[in-house]
Amino acid sequence: MKTLVRFFAGRNARPMSRDKADTLLLLLACFLVLAPHAVHLPLWVTGIGAILLFWRGWITFRGNRLPSRWLLLPLAALAMGGIYLNFKTLLGQDAGVAMLTLLLIFKLLEMHAKRDLFVVVFLGFFLILANFLYTQNIATALLMIAAIVTMLTAQLSFQYTGTVPSLARRFRSGALIVALAAPLTVVLFLLFPRIQGPLWGLPSDANAGRTGLSDQMSPGNIAKLAMSQDIAFRAQFSDAVPPNSALYWRGIVLDRFDGKTWTHYQTQHRTHRPMRYDEQHTAGTLTAQGNPLHYRITQEPGSRPWLFALDMPQAAPQLPDNPVRLTQDMQLLARRPIDARVRYDVVSTPRYMLQPELAKAELQPWLALPSGYNPRTLQFAAKLRRSVAGDAERIATVLAFFRDNKYGFRYTLEPPLLGRNGIDEFLFVTRAGFCEHYAGAFTVIMRAMGIPARVVTGYQGGEINPVDGFMTVRQSDAHAWAEVWLPQRGWVRVDPTAAVSPARIERSVAIAPTTEPMLGGLINFNTGRDSWIAALRFRWDALDNGWNQWVLNYTPERQKNLLQSLGFGNIGWQTMALLMCVAGAIVTLIIAVPLLAGRRRDNDPVEALYASLRRRMERRGFPHSPHEGPRTYARRLLNGPALTPVMQEALQHFLSLYEQTRYGHPALSQPDTLSQLKTLLNQIR
């Protein structure tokens, strides 16, 4: 650090002045505020901001003059013009944050008065809030707390006159301010009347694209998700966790194929309408077999209307102000897209019979194939239909075809590109693909053989966190499988990927310890499930999940449940606001009383003895004037006739010792000094 300071300051470096130190501390605070914004700002804004911030630091180190306004004004105008060209507006979240970022840095380059400092500080606090418009995880919260403490410390540093405390003491003061505000913040968080929907969100950004499953599937779509470690949702089971081979999280049903892409299409041939839960048992649509599974899902926002549940959900869960329905093909669809983290309870039955009573006319949409596509596949299916009797036997034959090593099918995340007849090329040429290749090809073969079939996309598997017991399902667990309709059995799940790569389905059951080479292979770190790295990751995931569950997912419904558990019943927002004010006043009083008492206790003991002397002299008719120092006060007291010679001698000695202690060599830490002052004070009676 010293070398860096010498480099910037030059060979003849002198001790850094207070103005330089305070300005550098302010620049550090601004850096902590602006650094997280670099992730979502345009690259040119981040680059210009970094250059200008470095320029401001260089000016401070070298002691150069700040640039003139005639230089800054054109630069600021060009920057604002660039923002307008980039975003086509100066309003909105992204454009506004980019503009405020550059304005903050330009303001640092023209700080001439204390009011400029306040502008910088206020802009910094506003941009701290703006960080939560993009991410609200616990890491962002901790970084913003550090930024707030640093910003407060910089603000305090500029306010001191005369002697300035050490940097450590100033940081402690900034941290103390934040700590004192924390209890009142908790009260406001718990009791402030909450609105439904995300607190940190703007309507114009509610439908921003996010990673997740799409409502269509073509070769390569799901393979891209396999590279993402983003969390799709978490699940907490009330009962025993099912084996990994049973963890099929149902999402979107795709029933229309145009030769390349699978989509969900409600055809006009279907005579049935969307099914309600109260119709399931009366219509005989879903027959549960075996014990149901009870669990709770915390789903991340995805700007899509569907929810996820294990095959098969028995009923549609309830979301506040966003009704959810269970469709005939067992999709959970909300009325509006899921733009905020939601939590819902589901009951699923792992063993079931689904729609075994469908008529032949109702099955036609799941037999449709586009004309003029994949002739070799159609010939292959026709041959199997002639040579193999029975739908179940035909399904087993196709799975055996995928499983047979002599055909060379393999599971890969980087399959070759396919042309117009993609199913033909996959089955008879490349024979390498991801789950969507196998599910799509299997469904086409089934339909070509006269077996109703469709594709289902969702997630398969999950990882249990041993710290908190939650199962985490990531985007990398995205999966596609098939469903076929069989007489007397209804819709049956068939996963052709399991025939080719059983490890894909069973991979989370027991993860074997692995080693990762580091430093050129000299050191191997165990990264298996039982390694310290995995333990650290599990603890962090549990902490992050707790943050999501108890802080970010504190909805109006949970606030209502909290108040009811405290015995307040169903109260309106007016009563809640009154309760918040009362609780806030009590918390403020609890914090203020010890502070005031501590301030009295923390008085200088020498000053306390001097104050006691002044009170005694005031009772004798010699009040102390505010402008009087100890020496002037002593001369006036010694000239008074009300003191005996013994008292005058003790008084003279007391004030002389006080003057020497306070303005001469410090002796506060010497017990004999305080003892002498107390003895002399006792003699002055």
Residue pairs with C-beta under 8 A, 6 or more apart in sequence:
5 13
5 16
5 61
6 13
8 57
8 58
8 61
8 62
9 16
9 61
9 62
10 62
16 24
18 164
20 60
20 61
20 63
21 157
21 167
22 154
22 157
22 158
23 60
23 111
24 57
24 60
24 61
25 150
25 153
25 154
25 157
25 167
26 108
26 117
26 120
26 151
26 154
26 158
27 53
27 56
27 57
27 60
27 108
28 150
28 154
29 124
29 147
29 150
29 151
29 153
29 154
30 53
30 104
30 105
30 108
30 120
30 124
31 53
32 143
32 146
32 147
32 150
32 151
33 104
33 124
33 127
33 128
33 131
33 147
33 151
34 49
34 53
34 101
34 104
34 105
34 127
36 131
36 134
36 135
36 140
36 143
37 46
37 97
37 101
37 127
37 130
37 131
37 134
38 46
38 49
39 134
40 94
40 97
40 134
41 49
41 97
41 98
41 101
42 86
42 98
44 82
44 86
45 82
45 83
45 86
45 98
45 101
45 102
48 79
48 102
49 101
49 102
49 105
52 102
52 105
52 106
52 108
52 109
53 105
53 108
55 109
56 105
56 108
56 109
58 64
59 65
59 66
59 109
66 109
66 110
66 111
66 112
67 109
67 110
69 110
72 106
72 109
72 110
75 106
76 102
76 103
76 106
79 102
79 106
80 90
80 99
80 102
83 90
83 95
83 98
83 99
83 102
84 90
84 95
86 95
86 98
87 94
87 95
87 98
89 95
90 96
90 99
92 202
92 204
93 130
93 133
93 202
93 204
93 205
96 130
97 127
97 130
97 133
100 123
100 126
100 127
100 130
101 127
103 123
104 120
104 123
104 124
104 127
107 116
107 119
107 120
107 123
108 120
110 116
111 117
111 120
114 158
117 155
117 158
121 151
121 154
121 155
124 147
124 151
125 148
125 151
128 144
128 147
128 148
128 151
131 140
131 144
132 140
132 144
132 200
133 200
133 201
133 202
133 205
136 200
136 552
137 544
137 547
138 543
138 544
138 547
141 547
145 178
148 174
148 178
149 171
149 174
149 175
149 178
150 171
150 174
151 174
152 173
152 174
152 177
152 178
153 167
153 170
153 171
153 173
153 174
156 170
156 173
156 174
157 164
157 170
164 170
165 173
180 591
180 595
183 587
183 590
183 591
184 584
184 587
184 588
184 591
187 580
187 583
187 584
187 587
188 580
188 584
189 554
190 554
190 559
190 562
191 559
191 576
191 579
191 580
191 583
192 577
192 580
193 573
193 576
193 577
193 580
194 554
194 555
194 556
194 559
195 556
196 320
196 321
196 555
196 556
197 321
197 339
197 340
198 339
198 340
201 339
201 340
206 303
206 337
206 339
207 303
207 337
207 339
208 303
209 303
210 301
210 302
210 303
211 225
211 228
211 230
211 302
211 475
212 225
212 232
212 302
212 303
212 304
212 475
213 222
213 225
213 251
213 252
213 302
213 304
213 457
213 458
213 478
214 221
215 252
215 263
215 264
215 304
216 254
216 261
216 262
216 263
216 264
217 254
217 261
217 262
217 263
217 436
217 440
217 455
217 457
217 480
218 260
218 261
218 262
218 436
219 260
219 415
219 418
219 422
219 426
219 433
219 434
219 436
219 437
219 440
220 415
220 434
220 436
221 436
222 434
222 435
222 436
222 457
222 478
222 479
222 480
223 413
223 414
223 415
223 434
223 436
225 475
225 476
225 478
226 413
226 434
226 475
226 476
226 478
227 413
227 476
228 474
228 475
228 476
229 474
229 475
229 476
230 300
230 474
230 475
231 300
231 472
231 473
231 474
231 475
232 299
232 300
232 302
232 308
232 459
232 473
232 474
232 475
232 477
232 478
233 249
233 297
233 298
233 299
233 300
233 308
233 473
234 297
234 298
234 470
234 471
234 472
234 473
234 545
234 548
235 295
235 296
235 297
235 298
235 462
235 470
235 471
235 473
236 295
236 296
236 298
236 469
236 470
236 471
237 293
237 294
237 295
237 471
238 294
238 295
238 296
239 291
239 293
239 294
239 295
241 464
241 471
242 293
242 310
242 350
243 509
244 461
244 462
244 505
244 506
244 507
244 508
244 509
245 498
245 505
245 506
245 509
246 310
246 350
247 310
247 460
247 461
247 462
248 310
248 311
248 458
248 460
248 479
248 481
248 493
248 495
249 308
249 309
249 310
249 458
249 459
249 460
249 462
249 473
249 477
250 308
250 309
250 310
250 311
250 312
250 313
250 330
250 331
250 332
250 456
250 458
251 306
251 308
251 331
251 456
251 457
251 458
251 459
252 264
252 306
252 331
252 456
252 457
252 458
253 264
253 329
253 330
253 331
253 454
253 455
253 456
253 483
254 262
254 263
254 264
254 454
254 455
254 456
254 457
255 262
255 264
255 265
255 267
255 329
255 365
255 366
255 454
255 455
256 262
256 263
256 264
256 265
256 267
256 365
256 368
257 368
257 369
257 370
257 440
257 443
257 444
258 370
259 370
259 372
259 373
259 374
259 420
259 421
259 422
260 420
260 422
262 440
262 443
262 455
267 365
269 361
269 362
269 364
269 365
270 328
270 362
270 365
271 361
271 362
272 328
272 362
273 328
274 325
274 326
274 327
274 328
275 283
275 285
275 326
275 327
275 328
276 325
276 326
277 314
277 315
277 316
277 326
279 285
280 286
280 314
280 315
284 356
284 357
285 328
285 354
285 355
286 312
286 314
286 330
286 349
286 352
286 353
286 354
286 355
287 352
287 353
287 354
287 356
288 314
288 349
288 351
288 352
289 349
289 351
289 352
289 353
290 349
290 350
290 351
292 314
292 347
292 348
292 349
293 310
293 347
293 348
293 349
293 350
294 345
294 346
294 347
295 310
295 345
295 346
295 348
296 343
296 344
296 345
296 346
297 307
297 308
297 309
297 343
297 344
297 345
297 346
298 341
298 342
298 343
298 545
298 548
298 549
298 553
299 307
299 308
299 338
299 341
299 342
299 343
299 344
300 341
301 338
301 339
301 340
301 341
302 337
302 338
303 337
303 338
303 339
304 337
304 338
305 333
305 334
305 335
305 336
305 337
305 338
306 331
306 332
306 333
306 334
306 338
307 317
307 324
307 332
307 333
307 334
307 338
307 342
307 344
308 332
308 458
308 459
308 473
309 317
309 332
309 346
309 348
310 346
310 348
310 350
311 330
311 348
311 350
311 352
311 493
312 330
312 348
312 349
312 352
312 354
313 326
313 330
313 332
313 346
313 347
313 348
314 347
314 348
314 349
315 326
315 346
315 347
316 324
316 325
316 326
316 332
317 324
317 332
317 344
317 345
317 346
318 324
318 344
319 334
319 342
319 344
320 555
320 556
320 557
322 334
322 335
322 336
322 338
322 342
323 334
323 335
324 332
324 333
324 334
324 335
324 344
325 332
325 333
326 332
327 333
328 355
329 454
330 354
341 548
341 552
341 553
343 549
343 553
353 489
353 490
354 490
354 491
355 485
355 490
355 491
356 487
356 488
356 489
356 490
357 490
358 485
358 490
363 452
363 485
366 447
366 452
366 453
366 454
366 485
367 447
367 450
367 452
368 447
369 378
369 444
369 447
369 448
373 420
373 421
373 423
374 421
374 422
374 423
374 424
374 444
375 421
375 424
376 421
376 424
376 427
376 428
377 423
377 424
377 427
377 441
377 444
377 445
377 448
378 448
380 427
380 445
380 448
381 444
381 445
381 448
381 449
382 448
382 449
384 394
384 397
384 398
384 445
384 449
385 394
385 448
385 449
385 450
388 394
388 397
391 451
391 484
391 486
391 487
392 486
394 449
394 451
395 446
395 451
395 484
395 494
398 442
398 445
398 446
398 496
399 494
399 496
399 499
400 499
401 407
402 409
402 438
402 442
402 496
402 499
402 500
403 409
403 499
403 500
407 431
408 431
409 431
409 432
409 500
410 431
410 432
410 500
410 501
411 432
411 433
411 434
411 435
411 497
411 500
411 501
411 504
412 432
412 433
412 434
413 434
415 426
415 430
415 432
415 433
415 434
415 437
416 430
416 432
418 425
418 426
418 430
419 425
423 440
423 441
423 444
426 432
426 433
426 437
426 441
427 441
433 441
435 479
435 480
435 481
435 497
435 504
436 455
436 457
436 480
438 480
438 496
438 497
438 499
438 500
439 455
439 456
439 480
439 481
439 482
439 495
439 496
439 497
440 455
440 480
441 496
442 453
442 482
442 494
442 496
443 453
443 454
443 455
443 482
446 452
446 453
446 482
446 484
447 453
451 484
451 485
451 486
452 484
452 485
453 482
453 483
453 484
453 485
454 482
454 483
455 480
455 481
455 482
455 483
456 480
456 481
456 482
456 483
456 493
457 478
457 479
457 480
458 478
458 479
459 473
459 477
459 478
459 479
460 477
460 479
460 481
460 495
460 504
460 505
461 473
461 477
461 479
461 505
461 507
461 508
462 471
462 472
462 473
462 477
462 508
463 471
463 472
463 473
463 474
463 508
464 470
464 471
465 471
465 472
465 538
465 541
465 542
465 545
466 538
467 538
467 539
467 541
467 542
468 542
468 545
468 546
470 542
470 545
472 541
472 545
479 497
480 497
481 493
481 494
481 495
481 496
481 497
482 493
482 494
482 495
482 496
483 491
483 492
483 493
483 494
484 491
484 492
484 494
485 491
485 492
486 492
495 505
497 504
497 505
498 504
498 505
511 528
511 529
512 528
513 526
513 527
513 528
513 529
513 530
513 531
514 526
514 527
514 528
515 524
515 525
515 526
515 527
516 524
516 525
516 526
516 527
517 523
517 524
518 524
518 525
525 531
525 533
526 532
526 533
527 533
527 534
528 534
560 570
563 569
563 571
563 576
564 570
568 575
568 579
571 579
604 668
605 668
605 674
606 658
606 661
606 662
606 668
606 673
606 674
606 677
609 658
609 674
609 677
609 678
609 681
610 630
610 658
612 681
613 651
613 654
613 681
613 684
614 623
614 624
616 681
616 684
616 685
617 623
617 624
617 637
618 624
620 642
620 643
621 640
621 642
622 636
622 637
622 640
622 642
624 633
625 633
628 636
630 655
630 658
630 659
630 662
631 655
631 659
633 655
634 651
634 652
634 655
634 656
637 643
637 648
637 651
637 655
638 648
638 651
638 652
643 651
646 683
647 683
647 684
647 685
650 680
650 683
650 684
651 680
651 684
653 680
654 677
654 680
654 681
654 684
657 673
657 676
657 677
657 680
658 677
660 667
661 667
661 668
661 673
661 677
667 673
